[in-house]
Amino acid sequence: MKQNLSTLLFVVLFTEFATGCVDDFDLQLPDDILSELGDSDTEPVLPSECSGECLPLTWIAIPGGTYEMGRNMGDEDEAPAHTVTIAPFQMNQTEVTVTQYRQCVDAGECTTPHLLDIYANWDEAWRGNHPVNGIDWNQAGQFCAFVGGRLPSEAEWEYAARSGGKNIEFPWGNDSPSCDYANMNDAIGVGCDQESTSEVCSRPLGNTEHALCDMAGNVWEMLQDTYHENYLDAPETGIPWVDNSVTQRVARGGSFFDDKAYMVNRVRGYIEEQSWYPIVGVRCAKDMPRENSWIDIEAGEFQMGNDSVASESPVHPVQIASFSIQETEVTVSQYKKCVDAEICSEPKSGGDYDNWGNAARDDHPINGVSLAQAKQYCQWINGRLPTEAEWEYVATSQGEYTLNPFGEIPADCDYAMVAEGTEIIDYGCETRSTAEVCAKSTGNSTQGVCDLIGNLWEWVEDDWHENYTGAPANGSAWSDADAAYHVVRGGSFASEASTLRASYRIYTYAEDQLDILGFRCAQ
């Protein structure tokens, strides 16, 4: 049941609001719609701001698994049914509430919702525990970033709404939708005759097996994915399916204004990125906290270097023994455990781009560490820094490619956390920051190693040499007691995308603690 949310009843109610063209709204509706809405002048019963205490932002762990997404017997945009494997992740138990969103606005990290009069929750003090509505897709993403999360992918959302991909029609099972399960447009009226959203989690019978509330009804929830008319060529790994030429973003779950047909957990809707409606809100997701995850790299021979660049030449064969390398750059939370164990010293902090001490960046890569600090951490986990030859072997997907880990295609923001221009505003794909590790999973190597291009430059074991004349052919580190500089690899969120490639190498002082520099370990 493909649904452009602007074509629901609110195309009549809020067409002008969706474009932000008016400040006030005078309800002018045909008689049949007025009769459906009931008496809009009825004053609601006003509970306290949050009917008790305001709900905290709670994260629910969703175990990973494989399931059949979509259905072949529904609307054409729900087909074909296809197998998707979901990694474990976390999801907000509730739709984001007014009170939770207000904390982001008060912190200066979010902008206020677009006000929508009769169905808007923002200016109604007694609706603190109602879902925030009247926000656009960019505002939804701002909030999720503020709490250290992101918008869910569409595959993750459906998997969670189906209690881990079970073959059920609704979040609660297969019982027909009613106001016992969801805030919807039932036979008794819009919003179960309340003509509004309801407090989140006020219908626990409608919860999923993982205790997620309101996955059907209340408000539609915006997702990362751009809208596609069907699932042909959809990803099989649960990652967001994004086409940067498309401006419609998927929304799921139905709202208080929708009937039972829209409560089905496979039904899809979409909204323009810049549009906003009182029937649309948000719920966030984030990856599970990462421990030290190792990827096994097979032995092999590859051609190292690039003859078109002096410092990367001559191209020469290198034999690599089997080894393991960390899936991700070392994260803030991982490094913190070493500091808490009094083994590692604290990195540089306090700068605009420093991740240490930023509570929202636990899953971002640690930066501001010197070579000695990187080596200390690797020793603590029984590892070491990779050699330069090992690093490039991994960054060419074990010699499969010559340009980048993800193929013979240039780096850009579809694949890596980089700068697509030369100005500060371009840093980090216009976020001016690193991203959570593995956020750009389309840029992974064939073996599943993340962020080899972009996010942060990475320390390797080798000292700097101006070219590869005399370089070892066995993959060992090339050290020089008289060297003034040390090699770093991979580029960062501040590196211009067009300059980056698997063979690209630069140098810095071993003592440097740069906000563009981190590391990963090998063993």
LOVEX-860336 format. One line per field, with one value per residue (C-alpha): residue in three letters; residue number from 1; z, y, x; chain. Coordinates in pm, 1 decimal. Example, Ala and Ser with C-alpha at 12.3 -4.5 7.8 and 13.67 -1.06 7.14 Angstrom:
<pts>
type <- [ALA SER]
seq <- [1 2]
c3 <- [780.0 714.0]
c2 <- [-450.0 -106.0]
c1 <- [1230.0 1367.0]
mol <- [A A]
</pts>
This chain:
<pts>
type <- [MET LYS GLN ASN LEU SER THR LEU LEU PHE VAL VAL LEU PHE THR GLU PHE ALA THR GLY CYS VAL ASP ASP PHE ASP LEU GLN LEU PRO ASP ASP ILE LEU SER GLU LEU GLY ASP SER ASP THR GLU PRO VAL LEU PRO SER GLU CYS SER GLY GLU CYS LEU PRO LEU THR TRP ILE ALA ILE PRO GLY GLY THR TYR GLU MET GLY ARG ASN MET GLY ASP GLU ASP GLU ALA PRO ALA HIS THR VAL THR ILE ALA PRO PHE GLN MET ASN GLN THR GLU VAL THR VAL THR GLN TYR ARG GLN CYS VAL ASP ALA GLY GLU CYS THR THR PRO HIS LEU LEU ASP ILE TYR ALA ASN TRP ASP GLU ALA TRP ARG GLY ASN HIS PRO VAL ASN GLY ILE ASP TRP ASN GLN ALA GLY GLN PHE CYS ALA PHE VAL GLY GLY ARG LEU PRO SER GLU ALA GLU TRP GLU TYR ALA ALA ARG SER GLY GLY LYS ASN ILE GLU PHE PRO TRP GLY ASN ASP SER PRO SER CYS ASP TYR ALA ASN MET ASN ASP ALA ILE GLY VAL GLY CYS ASP GLN GLU SER THR SER GLU VAL CYS SER ARG PRO LEU GLY ASN THR GLU HIS ALA LEU CYS ASP MET ALA GLY ASN VAL TRP GLU MET LEU GLN ASP THR TYR HIS GLU ASN TYR LEU ASP ALA PRO GLU THR GLY ILE PRO TRP VAL ASP ASN SER VAL THR GLN ARG VAL ALA ARG GLY GLY SER PHE PHE ASP ASP LYS ALA TYR MET VAL ASN ARG VAL ARG GLY TYR ILE GLU GLU GLN SER TRP TYR PRO ILE VAL GLY VAL ARG CYS ALA LYS ASP MET PRO ARG GLU ASN SER TRP ILE ASP ILE GLU ALA GLY GLU PHE GLN MET GLY ASN ASP SER VAL ALA SER GLU SER PRO VAL HIS PRO VAL GLN ILE ALA SER PHE SER ILE GLN GLU THR GLU VAL THR VAL SER GLN TYR LYS LYS CYS VAL ASP ALA GLU ILE CYS SER GLU PRO LYS SER GLY GLY ASP TYR ASP ASN TRP GLY ASN ALA ALA ARG ASP ASP HIS PRO ILE ASN GLY VAL SER LEU ALA GLN ALA LYS GLN TYR CYS GLN TRP ILE ASN GLY ARG LEU PRO THR GLU ALA GLU TRP GLU TYR VAL ALA THR SER GLN GLY GLU TYR THR LEU ASN PRO PHE GLY GLU ILE PRO ALA ASP CYS ASP TYR ALA MET VAL ALA GLU GLY THR GLU ILE ILE ASP TYR GLY CYS GLU THR ARG SER THR ALA GLU VAL CYS ALA LYS SER THR GLY ASN SER THR GLN GLY VAL CYS ASP LEU ILE GLY ASN LEU TRP GLU TRP VAL GLU ASP ASP TRP HIS GLU ASN TYR THR GLY ALA PRO ALA ASN GLY SER ALA TRP SER ASP ALA ASP ALA ALA TYR HIS VAL VAL ARG GLY GLY SER PHE ALA SER GLU ALA SER THR LEU ARG ALA SER TYR ARG ILE TYR THR TYR ALA GLU ASP GLN LEU ASP ILE LEU GLY PHE ARG CYS ALA GLN]
seq <- [1 2 3 4 5 6 7 8 9 10 11 12 13 14 15 16 17 18 19 20 21 22 23 24 25 26 27 28 29 30 31 32 33 34 35 36 37 38 39 40 41 42 43 44 45 46 47 48 49 50 51 52 53 54 55 56 57 58 59 60 61 62 63 64 65 66 67 68 69 70 71 72 73 74 75 76 77 78 79 80 81 82 83 84 85 86 87 88 89 90 91 92 93 94 95 96 97 98 99 100 101 102 103 104 105 106 107 108 109 110 111 112 113 114 115 116 117 118 119 120 121 122 123 124 125 126 127 128 129 130 131 132 133 134 135 136 137 138 139 140 141 142 143 144 145 146 147 148 149 150 151 152 153 154 155 156 157 158 159 160 161 162 163 164 165 166 167 168 169 170 171 172 173 174 175 176 177 178 179 180 181 182 183 184 185 186 187 188 189 190 191 192 193 194 195 196 197 198 199 200 201 202 203 204 205 206 207 208 209 210 211 212 213 214 215 216 217 218 219 220 221 222 223 224 225 226 227 228 229 230 231 232 233 234 235 236 237 238 239 240 241 242 243 244 245 246 247 248 249 250 251 252 253 254 255 256 257 258 259 260 261 262 263 264 265 266 267 268 269 270 271 272 273 274 275 276 277 278 279 280 281 282 283 284 285 286 287 288 289 290 291 292 293 294 295 296 297 298 299 300 301 302 303 304 305 306 307 308 309 310 311 312 313 314 315 316 317 318 319 320 321 322 323 324 325 326 327 328 329 330 331 332 333 334 335 336 337 338 339 340 341 342 343 344 345 346 347 348 349 350 351 352 353 354 355 356 357 358 359 360 361 362 363 364 365 366 367 368 369 370 371 372 373 374 375 376 377 378 379 380 381 382 383 384 385 386 387 388 389 390 391 392 393 394 395 396 397 398 399 400 401 402 403 404 405 406 407 408 409 410 411 412 413 414 415 416 417 418 419 420 421 422 423 424 425 426 427 428 429 430 431 432 433 434 435 436 437 438 439 440 441 442 443 444 445 446 447 448 449 450 451 452 453 454 455 456 457 458 459 460 461 462 463 464 465 466 467 468 469 470 471 472 473 474 475 476 477 478 479 480 481 482 483 484 485 486 487 488 489 490 491 492 493 494 495 496 497 498 499 500 501 502 503 504 505 506 507 508 509 510 511 512 513 514 515 516 517 518 519 520 521 522 523]
c3 <- [0.0 -130.5 37.7 -22.9 313.6 150.5 -27.4 290.6 441.0 522.6 161.0 231.1 579.2 547.2 189.7 265.7 589.5 418.0 223.7 521.0 338.3 606.9 973.9 1077.9 974.1 941.4 921.1 598.7 511.8 319.5 532.5 496.7 632.8 910.3 1011.6 1023.4 1238.9 1480.3 1677.2 1648.3 1914.5 2186.7 2464.0 2563.0 2922.3 3018.7 3218.1 3369.5 3133.0 3122.3 3316.8 3595.4 3507.5 3158.6 2996.4 2958.6 2626.5 2647.3 2406.8 2340.1 2213.7 1900.3 1830.3 1473.3 1237.0 886.6 764.0 455.9 411.3 226.6 74.0 -274.4 -212.9 -104.3 -291.9 -569.2 -364.4 -96.6 -343.6 -408.6 -71.3 -23.1 232.9 450.9 725.2 1009.4 1242.3 1611.6 1681.6 1932.6 1889.5 2094.1 2288.5 2207.1 1936.0 2024.7 2262.4 2279.3 2603.1 2459.8 2145.7 2353.6 2527.5 2186.3 2101.2 2438.8 2372.5 2041.3 1840.8 1698.5 1549.8 1666.7 1485.0 1220.0 1412.3 1287.0 1513.7 1597.3 1573.1 1674.7 2002.4 2038.8 2193.1 2408.1 2747.1 2858.4 2571.9 2693.1 2656.6 2318.3 2008.1 1861.3 1523.0 1257.0 1200.4 865.9 778.3 846.2 1191.3 1267.0 1178.2 1390.7 1696.8 1641.7 1604.4 1926.7 2124.2 1963.3 1716.2 1361.7 1172.3 1131.6 795.2 646.7 679.2 1047.2 1111.2 956.5 1130.7 1467.0 1395.4 1326.8 1658.6 1492.9 1149.2 1254.3 998.0 1167.7 1028.5 1315.3 1587.9 1846.3 1628.2 1400.7 1596.1 1397.7 1478.3 1724.2 1976.8 2229.2 2028.5 1848.0 1833.0 1493.7 1300.4 1429.5 1381.3 1681.1 1520.2 1446.8 1713.8 1878.6 1908.1 2079.7 1753.4 1847.1 1916.5 2249.4 2507.4 2387.6 2525.5 2640.9 2463.3 2584.9 2423.3 2093.7 2189.7 2003.3 2177.7 2244.7 2416.4 2138.5 2168.3 1897.3 1599.1 1453.7 1484.8 1671.3 1409.8 1097.3 1158.7 917.5 807.8 638.9 308.5 1.4 -150.4 -424.3 -604.6 -528.0 -368.3 -686.3 -618.1 -251.4 -16.0 153.7 460.8 621.7 536.0 421.5 51.5 -59.2 -401.9 -370.2 -670.9 -482.7 -229.2 -92.9 232.0 352.5 651.5 829.0 1085.0 1016.4 1239.2 1451.8 1132.9 943.7 941.4 1014.2 664.6 746.9 1070.8 872.6 941.1 573.8 448.4 323.4 297.7 199.8 264.0 91.7 290.3 339.6 418.4 760.2 886.2 1221.9 1136.2 1108.6 1381.8 1446.5 1643.8 1645.2 1618.2 1674.1 1632.1 1920.4 2112.0 1935.1 2109.3 1946.7 1636.9 1422.9 1051.1 924.2 620.5 397.9 280.8 -72.1 -309.2 -448.5 -642.3 -395.4 -496.7 -786.5 -1053.4 -1133.2 -792.7 -690.4 -323.7 -417.8 -672.1 -793.7 -797.2 -655.4 -562.0 -190.1 -29.7 273.1 540.6 693.2 982.2 1146.8 1154.2 1347.8 1164.1 1271.8 1371.4 1750.6 1903.9 2191.2 2412.8 2336.6 2412.1 2729.8 2873.5 2834.8 3006.4 3286.9 3329.4 3376.2 3082.7 2823.1 2868.9 2771.6 2418.3 2320.1 2392.0 2398.5 2033.1 1792.1 1625.9 1924.7 2011.7 2359.9 2626.9 2388.0 2528.1 2192.6 2020.2 2206.4 1879.3 1679.5 1623.3 1887.2 1759.6 1907.4 1989.5 1928.7 1777.3 2124.1 2254.2 1957.1 2013.6 2384.6 2317.3 2060.0 2304.4 2570.2 2348.2 2245.2 1907.9 1716.5 1448.2 1092.7 863.7 571.8 326.6 531.3 548.6 170.6 110.0 321.9 153.9 -187.0 -61.2 -54.7 -388.6 -563.9 -654.1 -712.8 -643.7 -331.6 -95.4 -255.7 -618.9 -908.5 -835.3 -674.5 -313.7 -230.4 48.7 -65.3 38.9 289.3 552.9 356.3 231.1 -111.7 -141.3 -0.8 250.8 621.2 560.5 334.1 609.2 701.8 418.0 547.9 912.9 1002.0 1214.6 1209.2 1191.1 1394.8 1276.6 990.1 919.7 552.2 515.2 134.6 153.0 333.6 187.1 42.3 373.2 575.9 706.7 760.5 705.0 533.3 330.4 527.7 886.0 1025.9 897.9 1059.7 1214.6 1070.7 1189.7 922.0 922.2 623.3 309.7 6.8 -226.9 -235.7 -368.0 -138.3 36.9 191.6 -31.2 255.3 407.1 712.9 857.7 698.0 986.2 992.9 1318.8 1164.0 1024.5 1129.3 1016.3 1038.7 780.8 813.8 574.0 452.9 468.2 707.4 729.9 630.4 324.9 -18.9 -161.0 -505.8 -363.6 -176.9 -286.2 -130.7 -223.1 -92.6 181.6 383.3 695.9 1028.5 1347.1 1585.3 1868.0 1683.4 1839.2 1551.4 1539.3 1191.4 1306.7 1473.1 1431.7 1419.7 1537.5 1377.3 1518.6]
c2 <- [0.0 264.4 593.2 938.1 1087.8 1418.2 1242.7 1130.7 1343.4 1601.2 1697.0 1878.1 1992.8 2093.1 2143.8 2498.5 2395.3 2129.0 2400.2 2631.8 2904.3 3019.5 3101.6 3050.4 2795.4 2843.3 2505.5 2508.3 2158.2 1998.5 1892.1 1519.2 1565.3 1790.7 1526.0 1267.1 1489.2 1572.6 1897.4 2049.1 2306.2 2042.1 2114.6 1811.7 1708.7 1848.7 1611.5 1721.8 1791.0 1426.9 1257.2 1191.2 1180.8 1242.3 921.9 870.9 788.8 410.4 189.9 -165.0 -427.5 -601.6 -930.7 -987.1 -1246.8 -1330.7 -1282.1 -1242.6 -870.3 -750.5 -960.0 -1066.2 -1041.5 -677.5 -353.4 -359.8 -155.2 -430.1 -687.0 -895.2 -1063.0 -1103.8 -1237.7 -981.7 -1040.0 -787.1 -723.6 -669.5 -308.9 -88.1 105.3 363.1 195.1 484.7 736.7 1047.8 1257.9 1632.4 1650.9 1450.9 1663.8 1982.5 1884.0 1882.7 2224.1 2363.4 2235.5 2420.9 2098.5 2082.3 2339.2 2381.0 2187.2 2354.4 2452.3 2301.0 2435.6 2188.0 1861.6 1994.3 1873.2 2116.0 2409.9 2196.7 2185.9 1889.8 1672.2 1619.4 1242.2 1259.4 1199.0 1508.0 1582.5 1850.6 1790.4 1725.0 1447.8 1658.4 1755.6 1389.0 1309.9 1598.1 1458.5 1105.2 1234.8 1436.9 1118.9 923.3 739.5 752.4 694.4 323.9 158.8 38.6 -323.9 -274.2 -107.4 -387.4 -651.9 -482.2 -426.2 -798.6 -892.8 -1009.6 -1083.2 -1314.6 -1386.1 -1167.2 -892.2 -642.9 -564.0 -749.7 -1053.6 -1128.8 -997.8 -739.6 -379.9 -185.0 94.1 -167.2 -207.7 121.1 486.5 487.5 591.3 326.0 307.1 537.2 815.5 972.9 901.3 653.6 943.6 1169.0 1350.5 1356.3 1150.5 971.0 941.8 700.3 346.0 404.9 86.0 -191.3 -461.2 -332.6 -370.3 -598.3 -895.0 -670.2 -411.4 -152.4 71.4 225.7 57.0 81.2 402.0 728.3 878.5 757.7 718.9 855.2 627.3 661.3 500.1 687.9 556.1 291.5 168.1 -195.8 -412.4 -517.9 -491.0 -400.7 -464.3 -802.3 -680.4 -443.4 -128.8 181.8 183.3 537.0 698.9 1052.3 1166.5 1087.9 1329.8 1108.8 926.0 614.9 637.5 340.6 245.4 451.1 720.1 824.6 942.6 610.5 310.2 -50.2 -117.9 107.8 -77.0 -374.0 -391.0 -429.4 -120.4 158.6 535.3 818.1 1187.7 1460.0 1544.7 1906.7 1833.7 1805.0 1683.5 1628.1 1257.7 1210.5 1171.1 972.9 693.1 642.9 344.2 285.0 5.3 -226.1 -118.5 -273.4 -483.4 -565.7 -753.6 -917.7 -999.1 -1280.4 -1184.3 -1464.2 -1486.8 -1372.3 -1162.7 -823.9 -534.0 -252.3 111.7 340.0 434.5 762.8 911.3 938.0 854.4 547.7 404.8 181.6 -68.3 -387.3 -737.0 -804.9 -1140.3 -1111.9 -1379.7 -1445.9 -1216.1 -1055.7 -690.8 -503.4 -460.8 -96.5 189.3 181.0 359.4 604.4 347.0 82.6 318.9 437.4 85.0 96.4 436.3 309.4 13.5 268.6 123.2 395.0 770.2 1010.3 1150.1 1513.3 1661.2 1988.3 2082.0 2123.4 1789.7 1588.0 1284.1 1215.2 1350.2 1378.7 1151.7 1125.8 984.8 662.6 467.6 720.0 644.9 771.9 1057.8 1279.4 984.2 972.3 677.9 565.2 576.6 373.5 112.1 96.2 18.3 -249.3 -416.9 -409.8 -618.3 -851.1 -685.7 -450.3 -186.1 -323.6 -278.4 -41.5 -333.6 -521.5 -210.0 -158.6 -530.5 -498.9 -167.3 -337.8 -621.2 -864.2 -735.5 -767.9 -396.9 -129.5 189.9 141.3 -132.1 -115.8 -140.0 48.1 352.1 684.1 765.3 986.9 1022.0 713.9 507.5 702.2 974.8 1235.1 1593.4 1634.1 1984.2 2195.9 2408.3 2330.9 2299.1 1998.9 1803.4 1470.9 1477.0 1819.5 1702.2 1850.6 1543.6 1183.5 927.4 616.5 341.1 135.4 402.9 386.3 10.8 35.5 129.9 -187.3 -413.8 -745.5 -900.9 -660.6 -416.1 -68.9 288.0 208.9 522.7 830.8 891.1 906.7 862.4 551.8 497.6 202.8 49.6 186.6 486.4 722.0 666.5 892.3 600.6 220.6 172.4 -93.4 -169.2 -515.6 -771.2 -986.0 -745.9 -661.4 -311.0 -85.8 90.9 340.2 453.4 790.7 859.0 1187.5 1095.8 810.1 678.3 725.6 582.8 609.3 973.2 1138.4 1320.9 1636.7 1480.6 1576.3 1263.4 1299.2 1262.7 936.8 582.3 262.7 342.8 702.6 768.8 1069.6 1120.8 1301.8 1320.5 1025.7 1266.2 1430.9 1405.7 1515.0 1527.0 1370.5 1075.1 743.9 378.2 13.3 -290.1 -614.1 -944.9]
c1 <- [0.0 238.9 157.9 296.6 206.5 121.9 -165.6 -336.0 -611.1 -344.7 -310.8 -637.6 -546.3 -185.3 -73.2 36.6 203.8 414.2 592.7 622.9 432.7 191.9 214.0 -148.8 -403.7 -776.5 -948.7 -1151.6 -1273.5 -1559.0 -1854.5 -1780.1 -1427.4 -1552.5 -1802.1 -1525.3 -1305.5 -1584.7 -1599.8 -1253.0 -1339.1 -1374.0 -1124.3 -917.4 -872.1 -533.3 -314.6 14.4 303.8 412.7 132.4 379.3 747.8 878.5 996.5 1372.8 1532.2 1559.0 1754.3 1633.7 1879.6 1750.2 1931.2 2043.0 1902.0 1783.2 1426.7 1208.2 1142.9 833.1 557.4 453.6 77.5 62.7 118.7 378.4 626.0 630.4 763.0 951.7 987.4 1361.3 1605.9 1782.9 2038.9 2031.5 2324.1 2240.0 2145.5 1965.6 1642.4 1454.0 1177.9 945.9 891.6 1092.7 884.9 834.8 1034.4 1323.2 1334.1 1316.6 1641.5 1812.3 1664.6 1772.8 2125.7 2132.7 2170.7 1816.3 1582.4 1224.7 951.8 742.3 427.5 103.1 -172.4 -448.7 -249.9 93.3 239.3 529.7 345.7 114.0 284.9 76.2 203.0 558.1 526.0 353.2 567.1 723.1 564.3 588.3 960.8 1126.1 1370.4 1680.7 1552.8 1488.9 1849.6 1977.7 1805.5 1932.1 2287.8 2244.3 2168.5 2452.5 2232.6 2101.7 1781.0 1699.8 1728.4 1401.8 1514.1 1598.0 1263.0 1056.5 1267.9 1205.4 833.7 802.6 969.0 1287.9 1145.6 862.7 591.6 329.6 109.5 129.8 382.6 170.8 93.4 -199.7 -500.3 -696.0 -592.7 -802.5 -760.7 -651.7 -331.6 -264.9 -361.6 -531.8 -838.0 -1074.8 -1451.5 -1488.7 -1286.9 -948.8 -687.9 -927.6 -1172.4 -915.3 -827.0 -459.6 -152.5 -138.5 135.6 400.3 374.6 17.8 -100.3 132.7 -81.8 53.6 420.7 660.2 822.3 1122.1 896.9 909.8 603.3 383.5 546.7 196.5 -3.6 52.6 291.4 467.9 842.3 1104.5 1390.0 1729.8 1633.0 1523.8 1203.4 1222.3 912.3 994.3 1262.5 1440.8 1818.1 1757.4 2053.7 2065.3 2256.4 2005.7 2201.2 2012.8 1924.7 2000.9 1986.7 2120.4 1916.4 1591.8 1441.6 1162.4 1247.5 1068.8 832.9 677.9 415.9 103.1 -44.6 -339.8 -511.1 -478.7 -708.5 -614.3 -479.2 -183.0 -101.3 37.8 409.3 506.0 317.4 541.6 501.3 728.9 777.0 977.4 1290.3 1185.2 818.8 661.2 325.8 156.2 125.7 504.6 767.7 1085.3 1247.0 1625.7 1855.8 2225.7 2473.9 2552.8 2864.1 3160.3 3419.7 3751.4 3635.5 3901.7 3891.0 4114.0 4322.8 4448.7 4807.9 4879.4 5086.0 4985.7 5133.6 5198.4 5214.9 5126.6 5383.6 5207.2 5304.1 5670.5 5618.9 5412.0 5655.9 5794.6 5509.6 5655.1 5534.2 5491.4 5420.6 5188.0 5158.6 4816.8 4722.4 4419.3 4318.0 4053.7 3724.2 3707.5 3927.2 3965.7 3667.7 3644.4 3470.1 3733.9 4020.5 3848.5 3866.2 4243.6 4256.3 4029.4 4266.1 4547.4 4739.4 4675.8 4707.6 4431.0 4438.0 4415.9 4073.5 3883.3 3919.8 3631.4 3705.0 3828.2 3615.2 3752.3 3517.3 3221.5 2949.2 2772.8 3082.6 3158.4 3133.0 3335.2 3704.6 3943.1 4157.4 4426.9 4655.1 5029.0 5213.4 5322.3 4964.5 4841.3 5110.9 5031.7 4667.0 4750.9 4988.1 4714.0 4484.6 4771.7 4810.5 5036.1 5006.7 4980.1 5275.4 5231.7 5230.5 4969.5 4753.3 4759.3 4693.3 4376.2 4283.2 4296.5 4071.2 4364.7 4493.4 4155.5 4147.3 4408.0 4211.7 3997.8 3873.2 3527.7 3639.4 3794.1 3577.4 3671.2 3587.6 3291.5 3036.0 2849.3 3150.7 3357.2 3353.7 3547.6 3529.9 3374.9 3521.5 3801.5 3609.3 3558.3 3185.0 3263.5 3440.9 3288.2 3034.5 2920.2 2889.3 3230.3 3298.0 3400.5 3119.9 3051.2 3282.9 3137.2 2873.2 2974.6 2941.7 2920.0 3289.4 3395.9 3660.4 3549.4 3655.4 3436.6 3698.1 3545.8 3667.7 3996.2 3927.7 3820.9 3704.8 4062.4 4416.0 4566.5 4906.6 5101.3 5427.5 5663.0 5890.6 5861.8 6069.8 6038.1 5965.5 5966.1 6317.8 6465.8 6132.3 6087.0 5916.2 5785.5 5530.1 5741.5 5771.5 6031.6 6201.0 6485.6 6642.6 6725.6 6377.2 6217.4 5868.3 5623.0 5373.0 4996.2 4738.2 4379.1 4271.7 4027.3 3696.6 3889.0 4058.0 3932.1 3771.4 3925.0 4278.1 4220.7 4306.6 4437.8 4799.9 4795.6 5052.3 5165.5 5374.7 5373.8 5579.4 5544.1 5459.0 5171.6 4824.3 4605.0 4226.7 4243.4 4453.1 4360.9 4455.1 4352.7 4548.5 4664.8 4785.6]
mol <- [A A A A A A A A A A A A A A A A A A A A A A A A A A A A A A A A A A A A A A A A A A A A A A A A A A A A A A A A A A A A A A A A A A A A A A A A A A A A A A A A A A A A A A A A A A A A A A A A A A A A A A A A A A A A A A A A A A A A A A A A A A A A A A A A A A A A A A A A A A A A A A A A A A A A A A A A A A A A A A A A A A A A A A A A A A A A A A A A A A A A A A A A A A A A A A A A A A A A A A A A A A A A A A A A A A A A A A A A A A A A A A A A A A A A A A A A A A A A A A A A A A A A A A A A A A A A A A A A A A A A A A A A A A A A A A A A A A A A A A A A A A A A A A A A A A A A A A A A A A A A A A A A A A A A A A A A A A A A A A A A A A A A A A A A A A A A A A A A A A A A A A A A A A A A A A A A A A A A A A A A A A A A A A A A A A A A A A A A A A A A A A A A A A A A A A A A A A A A A A A A A A A A A A A A A A A A A A A A A A A A A A A A A A A A A A A A A A A A A A A A A A A A A A A A A A A A A A A A A A A A A A A A A A A A A A A A A A A A A A A A A A A A A A A A A A A A A A A A A A A A A A A A A A A A A A A A A A A A A A A A A A A]
</pts>
